[in-house]
Amino acid sequence: MLKNEGFTLVESLVVIILVSLLAFLGIHYGRRNVKMAAINEGKSLISSIVVQEKKYFAENYTFLTTSGKQTKIEGLIDINTVGDFFNKFEISQQSMTSGGYTDYILEITMYPNTDKHPDFNGVYVKGKYSTYTNEIKYEENYD
């Protein structure tokens, strides 16, 4: 009796469709994981900047701010060698007085290195530090 060996066309198509679906899902979740790693790096950089800013605030009773996107503040903050995904930051300060206490709010926004990671356009991490609560609240966008 002659025995047929091999796969039918339908079986082959099912396998190709399943492999394609798994590859698509793997690429999608892999990219998402890379963006989440970038977000975590941005949060770490913000925490590092807040520590440096708190030291500066203790001596000068004000925070250092930037007028736009920068890569460093001479003598205090330099993220050129630290960040792989983020290479620019912007720092602003607000103050609110209530009941005799002034709460200084430091807002730090990290921007991605789009030269190195062009698909990170629109990704950012923002941290707001309050002297009243002594906490950092994060906001991120990783599309």
PLY file of the C-alpha trace (Angstrom):
ply
format ascii 1.0
element vertex 143
property float x
property float y
property float z
element edge 142
property int vertex1
property int vertex2
end_header
0.00 0.00 0.00
1.30 3.46 -0.99
1.69 5.80 2.00
1.37 9.56 1.46
3.89 11.54 3.46
3.98 15.28 4.00
1.51 18.01 4.79
-1.53 19.10 2.86
-1.88 22.66 1.62
-4.44 23.46 4.33
-2.18 22.15 7.11
0.72 24.19 5.77
-1.42 27.37 5.61
-2.61 26.88 9.19
0.98 26.55 10.40
2.08 29.64 8.43
-0.82 31.69 9.83
-0.08 30.59 13.40
3.63 31.35 13.09
2.86 34.77 11.57
0.44 35.58 14.38
2.95 34.58 17.05
5.68 36.63 15.36
3.41 39.69 15.20
2.47 39.39 18.87
6.10 38.87 19.87
7.24 41.98 18.01
4.37 44.06 19.41
4.96 43.06 23.04
8.73 43.27 22.61
8.47 46.90 21.48
6.10 47.65 24.35
8.60 46.15 26.81
11.39 48.29 25.35
9.25 51.41 25.77
8.42 50.41 29.35
12.16 50.00 30.02
12.65 53.50 28.62
9.91 54.86 30.88
11.58 53.25 33.89
14.89 54.82 32.85
13.16 58.21 32.62
11.74 57.80 36.12
15.17 56.87 37.42
16.71 59.94 35.78
13.99 62.15 37.25
14.66 60.71 40.70
18.37 61.42 40.25
17.67 65.00 39.19
15.31 65.51 42.15
18.05 64.37 44.57
20.46 66.88 43.03
17.82 69.61 43.02
16.98 68.98 46.70
20.63 69.53 47.60
20.64 72.76 45.62
17.33 73.85 47.21
18.70 73.26 50.73
21.48 75.78 50.06
19.64 78.34 47.88
15.95 77.98 48.78
15.07 77.71 45.09
15.36 75.07 42.40
17.42 75.32 39.24
15.22 75.60 36.16
15.77 75.52 32.41
14.45 77.83 29.73
13.92 74.93 27.31
15.09 71.41 26.52
18.65 70.89 27.73
21.10 68.04 28.18
22.85 69.42 31.26
23.09 72.19 33.81
26.75 72.95 34.39
28.07 71.66 37.68
24.81 70.08 38.79
22.89 67.95 36.31
24.37 66.04 33.39
22.52 63.12 31.84
24.66 62.73 28.70
26.40 59.66 30.02
23.52 58.25 32.08
20.53 57.95 29.76
20.31 55.57 26.84
16.74 56.43 25.84
16.49 60.01 27.13
18.95 62.79 26.39
17.07 66.03 27.10
15.15 67.43 30.04
13.20 70.52 30.96
12.80 71.79 34.52
10.31 74.34 35.82
9.31 75.51 39.30
6.06 76.75 40.79
5.25 77.89 44.29
1.96 77.96 46.14
1.48 79.57 49.55
-1.28 78.53 51.88
-1.58 78.87 55.62
1.88 80.37 55.99
3.61 77.47 54.22
5.02 77.73 50.74
4.96 74.55 48.68
7.56 74.52 45.93
6.71 72.24 43.04
9.47 71.10 40.73
8.37 69.74 37.35
10.87 67.72 35.32
10.09 66.43 31.83
12.40 63.92 30.14
12.49 63.79 26.33
13.72 60.81 24.28
16.83 60.55 22.17
15.01 60.40 18.82
18.31 60.27 16.90
19.08 56.93 18.52
15.45 55.76 18.89
13.37 57.36 16.09
10.25 55.36 17.00
10.16 57.09 20.41
8.81 60.32 18.96
6.06 61.49 21.33
7.34 59.46 24.29
7.99 61.43 27.46
8.18 61.05 31.22
7.17 63.86 33.55
7.75 64.01 37.28
6.38 66.55 39.75
8.15 66.87 43.07
6.48 68.74 45.93
8.39 70.04 48.94
5.18 69.71 50.97
4.64 65.98 50.36
8.29 65.18 49.56
7.03 62.84 46.82
7.44 62.56 43.07
4.30 61.95 41.00
4.96 60.56 37.55
3.13 60.92 34.27
4.25 59.10 31.16
3.31 58.72 27.54
4.64 55.74 25.61
2.00 55.36 22.87
0 1
1 2
2 3
3 4
4 5
5 6
6 7
7 8
8 9
9 10
10 11
11 12
12 13
13 14
14 15
15 16
16 17
17 18
18 19
19 20
20 21
21 22
22 23
23 24
24 25
25 26
26 27
27 28
28 29
29 30
30 31
31 32
32 33
33 34
34 35
35 36
36 37
37 38
38 39
39 40
40 41
41 42
42 43
43 44
44 45
45 46
46 47
47 48
48 49
49 50
50 51
51 52
52 53
53 54
54 55
55 56
56 57
57 58
58 59
59 60
60 61
61 62
62 63
63 64
64 65
65 66
66 67
67 68
68 69
69 70
70 71
71 72
72 73
73 74
74 75
75 76
76 77
77 78
78 79
79 80
80 81
81 82
82 83
83 84
84 85
85 86
86 87
87 88
88 89
89 90
90 91
91 92
92 93
93 94
94 95
95 96
96 97
97 98
98 99
99 100
100 101
101 102
102 103
103 104
104 105
105 106
106 107
107 108
108 109
109 110
110 111
111 112
112 113
113 114
114 115
115 116
116 117
117 118
118 119
119 120
120 121
121 122
122 123
123 124
124 125
125 126
126 127
127 128
128 129
129 130
130 131
131 132
132 133
133 134
134 135
135 136
136 137
137 138
138 139
139 140
140 141
141 142
